[in-house]
């Protein structure tokens, strides 16, 4: 790697991997309400909230930190207006102590990797506002892209340097895929994170570029296209399923097995496959995103 590439990768990581408190969208709504009260100079008699479709989708089912388990846009707006401090920018709500929850998946390293990632998401969606390092603007994706790599690194007793390199591979792989998909869409970001995890684990195990590429292809050929229907507790299950698929993809790649061009959306190489999946997420699922929102808001005639 030359100096220009190194500087470019470092710049991407500095921009993407930043700490964030609580679930993004409810806190954004709370901040907007707190800012409105600050500008108004007095407490309002009523609040009218206008949100983009993706804010609605991601705030509707997510718990609001320090609300006693309340969910949704109305709760976030009221709490932001009543107790928010707009001078703290997006850190409007106080931190709460995270519960150390981990699903009972069994004792294998693969099970622990899936469980650790799912538990982090479960706590975040349950209202825990402790900071996590985000990936592609998402706390859930940040959890999913890192925790399984950490579990495998501990199990394999790899060096600290190797762990950091694997985390770089994992995070950059996820960011690279989101470049083609875009920020918010009907495509579940857990899949991008899982591809990153698979790549990081394969690298950490000693896999070469060809095997890392095969892991990504195998993951996309399996779980590519899982829909995003907002931030809520079931995100933890989607993360567990996606990470499990990535681990299977890793084992296949280490046996030099991968899906072939023409197997569905799989293309000639990893870059073309990533672009194809990006096109599906960005263009093909655009209408899907709108229909998901209609279902979630009760506007769809599903009969």
Backbone as CSV, one residue per row, in Angstrom:
resi,resn,N_x,N_y,N_z,CA_x,CA_y,CA_z,C_x,C_y,C_z
1,UNK,0.839,-1.189,0.000,0.000,0.000,0.000,0.882,1.251,0.000
2,UNK,0.600,2.180,-0.929,1.410,3.393,-0.966,0.851,4.440,0.004
3,UNK,1.583,5.552,0.127,1.232,6.586,1.106,-0.116,7.235,0.807
4,UNK,-0.438,7.385,-0.469,-1.710,8.011,-0.853,-2.890,7.130,-0.435
5,UNK,-2.779,5.816,-0.709,-3.830,4.888,-0.302,-3.987,4.870,1.215
6,UNK,-2.860,4.837,1.913,-2.896,4.806,3.378,-3.613,6.030,3.923
7,UNK,-3.260,7.207,3.392,-3.879,8.454,3.850,-5.374,8.471,3.541
8,UNK,-5.742,7.926,2.378,-7.156,7.882,1.991,-7.952,6.988,2.921
9,UNK,-7.430,5.802,3.214,-8.123,4.878,4.111,-8.244,5.465,5.522
10,UNK,-7.180,6.101,5.969,-7.190,6.704,7.304,-8.228,7.818,7.386
11,UNK,-8.342,8.595,6.316,-9.316,9.682,6.276,-10.739,9.130,6.335
12,UNK,-10.993,8.045,5.600,-12.316,7.413,5.616,-12.668,6.937,7.027
13,UNK,-11.713,6.289,7.680,-11.963,5.768,9.023,-12.223,6.895,10.021
14,UNK,-11.485,7.989,9.909,-11.679,9.117,10.825,-13.046,9.760,10.638
15,UNK,-13.520,9.798,9.399,-14.829,10.393,9.127,-15.978,9.478,9.526
16,UNK,-15.799,8.182,9.344,-16.899,7.229,9.534,-17.006,6.688,10.954
17,UNK,-15.873,6.438,11.596,-15.878,5.745,12.889,-15.818,6.755,14.027
18,UNK,-16.996,7.280,14.385,-17.088,8.246,15.472,-18.077,7.744,16.518
19,UNK,-17.884,8.116,17.806,-18.806,7.655,18.844,-20.157,8.348,18.711
20,UNK,-21.223,7.611,19.006,-22.570,8.183,18.991,-23.343,7.641,20.180
21,UNK,-24.223,8.476,20.732,-25.015,8.101,21.904,-26.444,7.763,21.491
22,UNK,-26.955,6.639,21.937,-28.348,6.301,21.709,-28.687,6.056,20.256
23,UNK,-29.933,5.629,20.004,-30.385,5.396,18.634,-30.531,6.728,17.916
24,UNK,-29.972,6.841,16.728,-29.800,8.116,16.037,-31.102,8.874,15.817
25,UNK,-32.098,8.233,15.217,-33.291,8.971,14.787,-34.143,9.523,15.934
26,UNK,-34.469,8.740,16.987,-35.216,9.333,18.103,-34.478,10.510,18.737
27,UNK,-33.158,10.412,18.827,-32.397,11.510,19.425,-32.389,12.724,18.498
28,UNK,-32.377,12.490,17.182,-32.468,13.605,16.234,-33.795,14.337,16.391
29,UNK,-34.873,13.586,16.563,-36.185,14.200,16.788,-36.193,14.976,18.099
30,UNK,-35.630,14.378,19.150,-35.564,15.045,20.456,-34.765,16.333,20.370
31,UNK,-33.665,16.289,19.643,-32.842,17.487,19.484,-33.607,18.583,18.749
32,UNK,-34.318,18.197,17.683,-35.092,19.183,16.924,-36.141,19.856,17.809
33,UNK,-36.800,19.070,18.674,-37.797,19.636,19.583,-37.140,20.568,20.606
34,UNK,-35.993,20.122,21.139,-35.281,20.959,22.113,-34.831,22.268,21.469
35,UNK,-34.352,22.186,20.238,-33.911,23.389,19.525,-35.077,24.327,19.253
36,UNK,-36.240,23.756,18.905,-37.421,24.577,18.637,-37.844,25.347,19.888
37,UNK,-37.823,24.672,21.050,-38.176,25.323,22.309,-37.164,26.429,22.634
38,UNK,-35.891,26.151,22.375,-34.846,27.150,22.620,-35.074,28.403,21.777
39,UNK,-35.363,28.205,20.500,-35.585,29.341,19.598,-36.870,30.086,19.956
40,UNK,-37.928,29.339,20.330,-39.204,29.936,20.690,-39.089,30.777,21.954
41,UNK,-38.267,30.339,22.880,-38.069,31.093,24.115,-39.067,30.776,25.209
42,UNK,-40.003,29.912,24.946,-40.985,29.486,25.938,-41.520,28.120,25.534
43,UNK,-42.201,27.471,26.485,-42.682,26.133,26.165,-43.903,26.228,25.260
44,UNK,-43.940,25.434,24.181,-45.049,25.533,23.223,-46.337,24.914,23.750
45,UNK,-47.475,25.368,23.195,-48.760,24.768,23.533,-48.970,23.448,22.799
46,UNK,-48.384,23.329,21.609,-48.489,22.092,20.837,-47.241,21.946,19.975
47,UNK,-46.998,20.737,19.522,-45.841,20.455,18.669,-46.324,19.705,17.432
48,UNK,-45.943,20.187,16.267,-46.211,19.470,15.017,-44.873,19.011,14.453
49,UNK,-44.792,17.722,14.154,-43.521,17.138,13.727,-43.618,16.732,12.265
50,UNK,-42.686,17.189,11.459,-42.588,16.764,10.068,-41.250,16.065,9.873
51,UNK,-41.310,14.838,9.425,-40.088,14.035,9.284,-40.020,13.427,7.891
52,UNK,-38.799,13.135,7.470,-38.617,12.378,6.230,-39.073,10.943,6.455
53,UNK,-39.310,10.233,5.361,-39.750,8.849,5.459,-38.799,7.984,6.249
54,UNK,-37.503,8.175,6.046,-36.528,7.324,6.724,-36.394,7.655,8.205
55,UNK,-36.628,8.923,8.587,-36.667,9.251,10.009,-37.860,8.571,10.655
56,UNK,-39.019,8.625,9.985,-40.212,7.957,10.515,-39.947,6.466,10.684
57,UNK,-39.378,5.850,9.647,-39.152,4.401,9.658,-38.220,3.993,10.788
58,UNK,-37.176,4.796,11.021,-36.163,4.400,12.002,-36.447,4.882,13.419
59,UNK,-37.394,5.817,13.568,-37.726,6.298,14.911,-39.003,5.665,15.449
60,UNK,-39.810,5.093,14.560,-41.125,4.592,14.954,-41.052,3.486,15.998
61,UNK,-40.135,2.537,15.834,-40.090,1.390,16.731,-38.914,1.362,17.671
62,UNK,-38.082,2.401,17.652,-36.886,2.424,18.501,-37.196,3.069,19.843
63,UNK,-36.629,2.507,20.901,-36.844,3.064,22.232,-36.096,4.377,22.399
64,UNK,-36.706,5.290,23.143,-36.084,6.583,23.426,-35.324,6.463,24.746
65,UNK,-34.026,6.791,24.771,-33.248,6.682,26.008,-33.877,7.456,27.160
66,UNK,-33.809,6.881,28.357,-34.291,7.517,29.584,-35.785,7.819,29.565
67,UNK,-36.545,6.996,28.842,-37.990,7.226,28.774,-38.773,6.127,29.477
68,UNK,-38.075,5.193,30.095,-38.762,4.074,30.712,-39.318,3.093,29.710
69,UNK,-38.710,3.055,28.516,-39.138,2.102,27.495,-40.092,2.661,26.465
70,UNK,-40.377,3.965,26.516,-41.265,4.564,25.515,-40.593,4.552,24.148
71,UNK,-41.418,4.433,23.109,-40.900,4.345,21.750,-41.544,5.403,20.861
72,UNK,-40.842,5.720,19.783,-41.462,6.473,18.713,-41.199,7.968,18.708
73,UNK,-41.744,8.597,17.671,-41.487,10.005,17.385,-42.122,10.917,18.431
74,UNK,-43.362,10.639,18.808,-44.043,11.514,19.770,-43.304,11.555,21.101
75,UNK,-42.898,10.382,21.586,-42.174,10.326,22.862,-40.850,11.081,22.770
76,UNK,-40.140,10.905,21.662,-38.857,11.593,21.494,-39.041,13.097,21.465
77,UNK,-40.061,13.573,20.745,-40.292,15.015,20.630,-40.669,15.623,21.977
78,UNK,-41.568,14.951,22.703,-42.006,15.487,23.999,-40.854,15.515,24.994
79,UNK,-40.080,14.428,25.065,-38.944,14.405,25.982,-37.903,15.458,25.611
80,UNK,-37.668,15.629,24.321,-36.722,16.651,23.885,-37.175,18.038,24.252
81,UNK,-38.475,18.292,24.102,-39.022,19.612,24.424,-39.011,19.877,25.928
82,UNK,-39.368,18.839,26.702,-39.491,19.008,28.157,-38.129,19.031,28.845
83,UNK,-37.276,18.076,28.497,-36.025,17.932,29.242,-34.769,18.087,28.429
84,UNK,-34.894,18.407,27.152,-33.726,18.497,26.286,-32.950,19.779,26.470
85,UNK,-31.670,19.709,26.192,-30.788,20.875,26.239,-30.133,21.002,24.870
86,UNK,-30.636,21.934,24.059,-30.153,22.066,22.684,-28.698,22.487,22.610
87,UNK,-28.162,23.054,23.695,-26.750,23.464,23.682,-25.819,22.262,23.639
88,UNK,-26.356,21.083,24.002,-25.559,19.853,23.939,-25.621,19.211,22.570
89,UNK,-26.213,19.908,21.615,-26.379,19.426,20.245,-27.096,18.089,20.265
90,UNK,-26.544,17.019,19.675,-27.302,15.776,19.589,-27.219,14.922,20.851
91,UNK,-26.502,15.360,21.867,-26.468,14.626,23.144,-27.522,15.209,24.063
92,UNK,-28.802,15.109,23.660,-29.868,15.773,24.398,-30.286,15.020,25.640
93,UNK,-30.122,13.723,25.637,-30.600,12.909,26.748,-29.424,12.333,27.524
94,UNK,-29.606,12.211,28.840,-28.519,11.721,29.685,-28.188,10.272,29.373
95,UNK,-26.946,9.901,29.668,-26.531,8.509,29.470,-27.203,7.603,30.493
96,UNK,-27.432,6.374,30.119,-27.932,5.377,31.061,-26.943,4.229,31.082
97,UNK,-26.990,3.451,32.110,-26.072,2.316,32.223,-26.551,1.185,31.336
98,UNK,-25.680,0.681,30.507,-26.059,-0.410,29.595,-26.150,-1.715,30.364
99,UNK,-27.148,-2.486,30.038,-27.223,-3.828,30.603,-26.371,-4.756,29.759
100,UNK,-25.656,-5.634,30.424,-24.754,-6.542,29.721,-25.522,-7.792,29.321
101,UNK,-26.318,-7.654,28.219,-27.161,-8.768,27.785,-26.487,-9.524,26.651
102,UNK,-26.519,-10.829,26.741,-25.979,-11.651,25.666,-26.886,-12.857,25.474
103,UNK,-27.331,-13.057,24.261,-28.274,-14.152,23.987,-27.634,-15.504,24.262
104,UNK,-28.477,-16.440,24.711,-27.996,-17.790,25.038,-27.945,-18.629,23.768
105,UNK,-26.856,-18.476,23.036,-26.707,-19.175,21.758,-25.798,-20.391,21.860
106,UNK,-25.244,-20.631,23.005,-24.304,-21.739,23.108,-22.889,-21.235,23.267
107,UNK,-21.945,-22.172,23.308,-20.597,-21.809,23.680,-19.575,-21.727,22.571
108,UNK,-19.923,-22.008,21.322,-18.935,-21.962,20.252,-18.549,-20.524,19.946
109,UNK,-17.387,-20.344,19.337,-16.939,-18.997,19.009,-17.905,-18.350,18.019
110,UNK,-18.427,-19.125,17.074,-19.386,-18.573,16.108,-20.657,-18.110,16.807
111,UNK,-21.146,-18.909,17.744,-22.355,-18.542,18.477,-22.118,-17.294,19.319
112,UNK,-20.943,-17.218,19.956,-20.633,-16.047,20.775,-20.514,-14.796,19.915
113,UNK,-19.952,-14.947,18.719,-19.801,-13.797,17.818,-21.164,-13.243,17.424
114,UNK,-22.089,-14.139,17.061,-23.439,-13.708,16.700,-24.157,-13.095,17.905
115,UNK,-24.018,-13.752,19.058,-24.721,-13.308,20.254,-24.221,-11.957,20.741
116,UNK,-22.909,-11.758,20.705,-22.339,-10.498,21.191,-22.806,-9.319,20.340
117,UNK,-22.833,-9.508,19.023,-23.303,-8.445,18.133,-24.790,-8.187,18.345
118,UNK,-25.572,-9.265,18.467,-27.012,-9.118,18.671,-27.322,-8.454,20.002
119,UNK,-26.569,-8.812,21.042,-26.812,-8.238,22.365,-26.549,-6.739,22.376
120,UNK,-25.506,-6.319,21.667,-25.224,-4.892,21.588,-26.348,-4.133,20.922
121,UNK,-26.866,-4.678,19.824,-27.988,-4.051,19.125,-29.239,-4.058,19.989
122,UNK,-29.475,-5.177,20.667,-30.657,-5.300,21.525,-30.653,-4.226,22.609
123,UNK,-29.488,-4.003,23.228,-29.373,-2.977,24.262,-29.603,-1.585,23.671
124,UNK,-29.041,-1.336,22.498,-29.181,-0.022,21.860,-30.635,0.242,21.470
125,UNK,-31.279,-0.751,20.892,-32.677,-0.585,20.496,-33.608,-0.538,21.705
126,UNK,-33.126,-1.048,22.836,-33.916,-1.008,24.060,-33.803,0.300,24.808
127,UNK,-33.014,1.244,24.282,-32.924,2.560,24.893,-31.601,2.900,25.534
128,UNK,-30.647,1.967,25.518,-29.335,2.250,26.085,-28.654,3.353,25.290
129,UNK,-28.200,4.390,25.967,-27.597,5.525,25.263,-26.087,5.589,25.437
130,UNK,-25.473,4.506,25.908,-24.015,4.503,25.995,-23.433,4.607,24.593
131,UNK,-22.308,5.280,24.445,-21.771,5.512,23.097,-21.238,4.249,22.444
132,UNK,-21.432,4.169,21.146,-20.813,3.136,20.328,-20.138,3.829,19.156
133,UNK,-19.155,3.169,18.565,-18.498,3.716,17.377,-19.318,3.310,16.163
134,UNK,-19.823,4.292,15.432,-20.723,4.013,14.317,-19.947,3.621,13.062
135,UNK,-20.669,3.009,12.144,-20.139,2.743,10.809,-21.209,3.152,9.817
136,UNK,-20.834,3.960,8.833,-21.778,4.443,7.818,-22.977,5.141,8.455
137,UNK,-22.726,5.856,9.548,-23.778,6.618,10.209,-24.683,5.825,11.122
138,UNK,-24.386,4.543,11.347,-25.281,3.686,12.121,-24.569,3.036,13.293
139,UNK,-25.185,3.159,14.478,-24.644,2.491,15.647,-24.772,0.988,15.570
140,UNK,-25.922,0.513,15.084,-26.107,-0.928,14.931,-25.071,-1.533,13.992
141,UNK,-24.803,-0.814,12.894,-23.804,-1.319,11.952,-22.407,-1.277,12.567
142,UNK,-22.149,-0.268,13.397,-20.864,-0.202,14.083,-20.662,-1.357,15.035
143,UNK,-21.722,-1.713,15.756,-21.663,-2.870,16.657,-21.449,-4.153,15.867
144,UNK,-22.254,-4.294,14.806,-22.224,-5.540,14.030,-20.908,-5.755,13.314
145,UNK,-20.245,-4.682,12.917,-19.026,-4.800,12.124,-17.793,-5.054,12.993
146,UNK,-17.932,-4.864,14.299,-16.753,-4.974,15.164,-16.806,-6.112,16.179
147,UNK,-17.957,-6.317,16.821,-18.012,-7.272,17.933,-17.631,-8.701,17.526
148,UNK,-18.122,-9.223,16.394,-17.717,-10.588,16.037,-16.218,-10.728,15.779
149,UNK,-15.615,-9.694,15.206,-14.161,-9.722,14.971,-13.426,-9.783,16.305
150,UNK,-13.899,-9.009,17.279,-13.274,-9.013,18.603,-13.400,-10.383,19.269
151,UNK,-14.557,-11.016,19.118,-14.769,-12.346,19.711,-13.802,-13.364,19.106
152,UNK,-13.673,-13.345,17.776,-12.768,-14.295,17.113,-11.310,-14.004,17.465
153,UNK,-10.966,-12.725,17.566,-9.587,-12.369,17.919,-9.223,-12.893,19.303
154,UNK,-10.170,-12.793,20.220,-9.937,-13.307,21.575,-9.801,-14.826,21.560
155,UNK,-10.668,-15.502,20.816,-10.636,-16.961,20.765,-9.349,-17.476,20.123
156,UNK,-8.888,-16.779,19.102,-7.692,-17.206,18.378,-6.405,-16.628,18.963
157,UNK,-6.549,-15.755,19.951,-5.403,-15.136,20.632,-4.453,-14.471,19.633
158,UNK,-5.026,-13.684,18.738,-4.198,-12.975,17.756,-3.568,-11.753,18.412
159,UNK,-2.546,-11.222,17.776,-1.870,-10.046,18.314,-2.782,-8.824,18.216
160,UNK,-2.473,-7.811,19.004,-3.255,-6.572,18.977,-3.190,-5.920,17.598
161,UNK,-1.999,-5.949,16.979,-1.854,-5.365,15.643,-2.736,-6.079,14.626
162,UNK,-2.764,-7.410,14.685,-3.582,-8.187,13.748,-5.064,-7.878,13.961
163,UNK,-5.467,-7.738,15.211,-6.850,-7.390,15.514,-7.208,-6.040,14.887
164,UNK,-6.345,-5.049,15.104,-6.629,-3.721,14.551,-6.709,-3.762,13.026
165,UNK,-5.828,-4.523,12.417,-5.856,-4.644,10.957,-7.156,-5.314,10.494
166,UNK,-7.595,-6.324,11.226,-8.839,-7.010,10.884,-10.036,-6.072,11.034
167,UNK,-10.019,-5.228,12.077,-11.094,-4.254,12.263,-11.108,-3.218,11.144
168,UNK,-9.922,-2.843,10.673,-9.836,-1.923,9.529,-10.441,-2.572,8.284
169,UNK,-10.070,-3.817,8.037,-10.629,-4.554,6.891,-12.149,-4.620,7.001
170,UNK,-12.643,-4.959,8.189,-14.079,-5.101,8.398,-14.815,-3.782,8.168
171,UNK,-14.319,-2.719,8.779,-14.991,-1.420,8.666,-14.933,-0.854,7.255
172,UNK,-13.773,-0.947,6.612,-13.652,-0.404,5.255,-14.489,-1.207,4.257
173,UNK,-14.593,-2.511,4.457,-15.422,-3.337,3.580,-16.886,-2.919,3.675
174,UNK,-17.355,-2.667,4.891,-18.743,-2.237,5.083,-18.985,-0.862,4.467
175,UNK,-18.061,0.062,4.700,-18.180,1.419,4.141,-18.178,1.370,2.617
176,UNK,-17.337,0.529,2.057,-17.223,0.401,0.597,-18.561,-0.019,-0.008
177,UNK,-19.242,-0.949,0.635,-20.538,-1.385,0.115,-21.596,-0.304,0.243
178,UNK,-21.598,0.419,1.359,-22.585,1.480,1.554,-22.407,2.611,0.541
179,UNK,-21.218,2.749,0.007,-20.972,3.780,-1.012,-21.892,3.573,-2.210
180,UNK,-22.114,2.328,-2.585,-22.953,2.023,-3.752,-24.441,1.999,-3.408
181,UNK,-24.757,1.769,-2.139,-26.156,1.661,-1.735,-26.727,3.011,-1.330
182,UNK,-25.938,3.816,-0.636,-26.428,5.077,-0.116,-26.704,4.966,1.376
183,UNK,-27.004,6.118,1.989,-27.136,6.151,3.436,-28.296,5.347,3.984
184,UNK,-29.528,5.750,3.662,-30.710,5.076,4.179,-31.536,4.551,3.017
185,UNK,-31.916,3.292,3.090,-32.687,2.691,2.007,-33.457,1.511,2.568
186,UNK,-34.069,0.731,1.684,-34.786,-0.472,2.119,-33.847,-1.652,2.301
187,UNK,-32.559,-1.439,2.101,-31.550,-2.501,2.208,-30.983,-2.490,3.623
188,UNK,-31.054,-3.613,4.308,-30.597,-3.685,5.697,-29.075,-3.577,5.775
189,UNK,-28.607,-2.590,6.524,-27.171,-2.363,6.654,-26.443,-3.473,7.395
190,UNK,-27.191,-4.344,8.090,-26.547,-5.460,8.785,-25.816,-6.370,7.809
191,UNK,-26.321,-6.438,6.567,-25.677,-7.274,5.562,-24.306,-6.708,5.195
192,UNK,-24.231,-5.381,5.037,-22.940,-4.740,4.748,-21.958,-4.993,5.882
193,UNK,-22.440,-4.847,7.118,-21.576,-5.089,8.273,-21.125,-6.540,8.335
194,UNK,-22.042,-7.464,8.031,-21.697,-8.888,8.063,-20.637,-9.220,7.031
195,UNK,-20.747,-8.625,5.842,-19.699,-8.829,4.829,-18.354,-8.351,5.354
196,UNK,-18.369,-7.211,6.052,-17.145,-6.704,6.649,-16.590,-7.653,7.684
197,UNK,-17.473,-8.171,8.538,-17.071,-9.140,9.557,-16.432,-10.367,8.918
198,UNK,-17.102,-10.906,7.890,-16.562,-12.083,7.213,-15.191,-11.820,6.632
199,UNK,-15.034,-10.635,6.015,-13.739,-10.266,5.438,-12.677,-10.143,6.520
200,UNK,-13.037,-9.499,7.640,-12.087,-9.317,8.735,-11.658,-10.633,9.363
201,UNK,-12.613,-11.532,9.564,-12.306,-12.829,10.150,-11.447,-13.660,9.196
202,UNK,-11.786,-13.610,7.912,-10.995,-14.354,6.925,-9.560,-13.856,6.883
203,UNK,-9.385,-12.540,6.899,-8.037,-11.959,6.933,-7.299,-12.395,8.191
204,UNK,-7.983,-12.322,9.330,-7.353,-12.646,10.602,-6.915,-14.107,10.653
205,UNK,-7.653,-14.979,9.951,-7.335,-16.392,9.915,-6.159,-16.694,8.996
206,UNK,-5.802,-15.727,8.163,-4.697,-15.926,7.238,-5.124,-16.052,5.793
207,UNK,-6.413,-15.768,5.523,-6.910,-15.855,4.161,-6.293,-14.789,3.267
208,UNK,-6.129,-15.106,1.999,-5.585,-14.141,1.046,-6.716,-13.334,0.412
209,UNK,-6.361,-12.445,-0.523,-7.357,-11.576,-1.157,-8.458,-12.390,-1.829
210,UNK,-8.072,-13.473,-2.491,-9.040,-14.304,-3.187,-10.051,-14.895,-2.208
211,UNK,-9.585,-15.329,-1.047,-10.479,-15.926,-0.063,-11.339,-14.875,0.636
212,UNK,-10.758,-13.704,0.897,-11.549,-12.606,1.452,-12.677,-12.228,0.493
213,UNK,-12.335,-12.142,-0.798,-13.335,-11.814,-1.812,-14.434,-12.868,-1.861
214,UNK,-14.029,-14.140,-1.766,-15.008,-15.231,-1.797,-15.961,-15.141,-0.609
215,UNK,-15.440,-14.751,0.550,-16.294,-14.604,1.734,-17.364,-13.544,1.501
216,UNK,-16.976,-12.422,0.924,-17.936,-11.349,0.643,-18.982,-11.813,-0.360
217,UNK,-18.526,-12.461,-1.423,-19.451,-12.972,-2.445,-20.415,-13.989,-1.843
218,UNK,-19.900,-14.901,-1.038,-20.745,-15.928,-0.420,-21.792,-15.314,0.514
219,UNK,-21.419,-14.248,1.209,-22.368,-13.584,2.110,-23.470,-12.884,1.320
220,UNK,-23.071,-12.127,0.295,-24.059,-11.412,-0.521,-24.963,-12.374,-1.280
221,UNK,-24.392,-13.487,-1.740,-25.188,-14.470,-2.448,-26.197,-15.175,-1.567
222,UNK,-26.010,-15.057,-0.259,-26.893,-15.724,0.702,-27.935,-14.765,1.269
223,UNK,-27.497,-13.710,1.951,-28.438,-12.844,2.684,-28.563,-11.450,2.083
224,UNK,-27.981,-11.211,0.914,-28.132,-9.916,0.271,-29.597,-9.617,0.015
225,UNK,-30.034,-8.403,0.378,-31.415,-8.027,0.105,-32.355,-8.120,1.282
226,UNK,-31.859,-8.406,2.480,-32.711,-8.331,3.671,-33.238,-6.904,3.782
227,UNK,-34.540,-6.751,4.027,-35.107,-5.400,4.043,-34.852,-4.691,5.363
228,UNK,-34.799,-3.369,5.284,-34.746,-2.518,6.475,-36.147,-1.980,6.727
229,UNK,-36.749,-2.380,7.840,-38.057,-1.847,8.207,-37.955,-1.063,9.514
230,UNK,-36.887,-0.285,9.587,-36.725,0.639,10.704,-35.891,0.094,11.842
231,UNK,-35.530,1.000,12.750,-34.742,0.642,13.927,-35.679,0.173,15.026
232,UNK,-35.485,-1.049,15.506,-36.345,-1.650,16.518,-35.691,-2.923,17.006
233,UNK,-36.239,-3.582,18.037,-35.567,-4.749,18.622,-35.211,-5.858,17.645
234,UNK,-36.018,-6.072,16.604,-35.719,-7.178,15.693,-34.457,-6.950,14.873
235,UNK,-33.897,-5.739,14.922,-32.608,-5.506,14.264,-31.551,-6.457,14.817
236,UNK,-31.652,-6.758,16.109,-30.683,-7.665,16.735,-30.725,-9.042,16.075
237,UNK,-31.937,-9.515,15.744,-32.073,-10.819,15.102,-31.510,-10.788,13.684
238,UNK,-31.741,-9.681,12.976,-31.210,-9.564,11.614,-29.683,-9.540,11.630
239,UNK,-29.120,-8.880,12.628,-27.665,-8.854,12.771,-27.142,-10.270,13.037
240,UNK,-27.797,-10.985,13.943,-27.359,-12.355,14.260,-27.422,-13.242,13.023
241,UNK,-28.500,-13.135,12.255,-28.641,-13.948,11.041,-27.580,-13.598,10.006
242,UNK,-27.321,-12.298,9.843,-26.348,-11.859,8.838,-24.929,-12.271,9.218
243,UNK,-24.577,-12.103,10.499,-23.247,-12.508,10.962,-23.079,-14.018,10.829
244,UNK,-24.124,-14.771,11.147,-24.067,-16.221,11.000,-23.802,-16.609,9.544
245,UNK,-24.449,-15.901,8.616,-24.224,-16.154,7.186,-22.787,-15.823,6.796
246,UNK,-22.251,-14.746,7.361,-20.867,-14.362,7.048,-19.867,-15.386,7.567
247,UNK,-20.143,-15.941,8.733,-19.258,-16.968,9.292,-19.293,-18.230,8.435
248,UNK,-20.482,-18.609,7.973,-20.574,-19.736,7.051,-19.814,-19.434,5.760
249,UNK,-19.942,-18.193,5.283,-19.239,-17.782,4.066,-17.730,-17.875,4.248
250,UNK,-17.252,-17.520,5.437,-15.824,-17.628,5.756,-15.356,-19.083,5.670
251,UNK,-16.114,-19.990,6.262,-15.723,-21.407,6.238,-15.710,-21.950,4.810
252,UNK,-16.678,-21.542,4.001,-16.700,-21.974,2.603,-15.483,-21.457,1.845
253,UNK,-15.156,-20.177,2.072,-14.028,-19.582,1.338,-12.705,-20.235,1.708
254,UNK,-12.569,-20.653,2.966,-11.330,-21.304,3.384,-11.199,-22.695,2.771
255,UNK,-12.301,-23.226,2.254,-12.252,-24.481,1.495,-12.236,-24.200,-0.005
256,UNK,-11.982,-22.919,-0.324,-11.919,-22.452,-1.720,-13.221,-22.719,-2.479
257,UNK,-14.344,-22.497,-1.779,-15.658,-22.651,-2.385,-16.377,-21.309,-2.371
258,UNK,-17.020,-20.975,-3.477,-17.797,-19.743,-3.532,-18.879,-19.875,-4.592
259,UNK,-19.887,-19.002,-4.478,-20.918,-18.959,-5.502,-20.303,-18.454,-6.803
260,UNK,-20.830,-18.960,-7.910,-20.233,-18.667,-9.220,-20.993,-17.565,-9.946
261,UNK,-20.325,-16.895,-10.902,-21.011,-15.890,-11.716,-22.260,-16.480,-12.367
262,UNK,-23.348,-15.746,-12.277,-24.608,-16.255,-12.811,-25.499,-16.879,-11.769
263,UNK,-24.942,-17.127,-10.563,-25.768,-17.597,-9.449,-26.524,-16.393,-8.882
264,UNK,-27.673,-16.100,-9.461,-28.428,-14.931,-9.018,-27.712,-13.644,-9.354
265,UNK,-27.455,-12.840,-8.336,-26.829,-11.524,-8.564,-25.295,-11.590,-8.545
266,UNK,-24.737,-12.766,-8.354,-23.271,-12.903,-8.291,-22.663,-12.637,-9.662
267,UNK,-21.659,-11.753,-9.686,-20.993,-11.362,-10.931,-19.616,-12.018,-11.034
268,UNK,-18.810,-11.545,-11.999,-17.516,-12.166,-12.291,-16.521,-12.060,-11.141
269,UNK,-16.560,-10.936,-10.416,-15.617,-10.779,-9.303,-16.304,-10.049,-8.161
270,UNK,-15.573,-9.852,-7.085,-16.166,-9.277,-5.882,-16.628,-7.843,-6.098
271,UNK,-15.841,-7.033,-6.824,-16.221,-5.636,-7.031,-17.510,-5.521,-7.834
272,UNK,-17.631,-6.327,-8.874,-18.841,-6.285,-9.688,-20.043,-6.799,-8.900
273,UNK,-19.819,-7.774,-8.039,-20.907,-8.290,-7.203,-21.371,-7.231,-6.209
274,UNK,-20.435,-6.521,-5.610,-20.776,-5.439,-4.678,-21.560,-4.343,-5.409
275,UNK,-21.118,-3.991,-6.616,-21.823,-2.971,-7.400,-23.237,-3.430,-7.756
276,UNK,-23.376,-4.706,-8.122,-24.695,-5.248,-8.466,-25.641,-5.179,-7.275
277,UNK,-25.130,-5.574,-6.099,-25.960,-5.510,-4.906,-26.270,-4.074,-4.540
278,UNK,-25.321,-3.187,-4.754,-25.545,-1.766,-4.511,-26.639,-1.202,-5.398
279,UNK,-26.637,-1.617,-6.659,-27.666,-1.170,-7.593,-29.047,-1.641,-7.140
280,UNK,-29.131,-2.882,-6.700,-30.408,-3.407,-6.219,-30.892,-2.620,-5.006
281,UNK,-29.972,-2.343,-4.073,-30.344,-1.601,-2.872,-30.706,-0.159,-3.150
282,UNK,-29.968,0.469,-4.050,-30.156,1.901,-4.337,-31.314,2.167,-5.288
283,UNK,-31.418,1.368,-6.333,-32.415,1.600,-7.382,-33.582,0.616,-7.281
284,UNK,-33.244,-0.664,-7.254,-34.286,-1.684,-7.284,-35.202,-1.652,-6.076
285,UNK,-34.674,-1.242,-4.909,-35.467,-1.260,-3.687,-36.024,0.108,-3.313
286,UNK,-35.922,1.072,-4.243,-36.431,2.424,-3.956,-37.936,2.394,-3.700
287,UNK,-38.681,1.727,-4.564,-40.122,1.611,-4.368,-40.433,0.756,-3.143
288,UNK,-39.598,-0.264,-2.915,-39.788,-1.110,-1.732,-39.741,-0.266,-0.462
289,UNK,-38.817,0.689,-0.405,-38.689,1.565,0.758,-39.990,2.315,1.016
290,UNK,-40.601,2.817,-0.049,-41.858,3.558,0.088,-42.992,2.649,0.554
291,UNK,-43.028,1.433,0.021,-44.100,0.510,0.402,-43.939,0.038,1.844
292,UNK,-42.688,-0.158,2.282,-42.443,-0.515,3.683,-42.981,0.574,4.605
293,UNK,-42.707,1.824,4.254,-43.172,2.949,5.063,-44.697,3.009,5.108
294,UNK,-45.340,2.720,3.978,-46.811,2.702,3.951,-47.359,1.638,4.903
295,UNK,-46.754,0.468,4.888,-47.194,-0.596,5.781,-46.996,-0.189,7.231
296,UNK,-45.830,0.391,7.535,-45.521,0.750,8.920,-46.414,1.868,9.455
297,UNK,-46.876,2.749,8.570,-47.699,3.876,9.000,-49.191,3.620,8.803
298,UNK,-49.542,2.415,8.309,-50.941,2.048,8.183,-51.629,2.556,6.936
299,UNK,-50.838,3.059,5.967,-51.419,3.605,4.744,-51.568,2.556,3.645
300,UNK,-50.951,1.408,3.825,-50.996,0.389,2.770,-52.251,-0.474,2.908
301,UNK,-52.834,-0.817,1.777,-53.952,-1.745,1.751,-53.370,-3.141,1.547
302,UNK,-53.116,-3.834,2.648,-52.454,-5.131,2.578,-53.445,-6.285,2.461
303,UNK,-54.744,-5.954,2.393,-55.756,-7.005,2.298,-55.828,-7.587,0.921
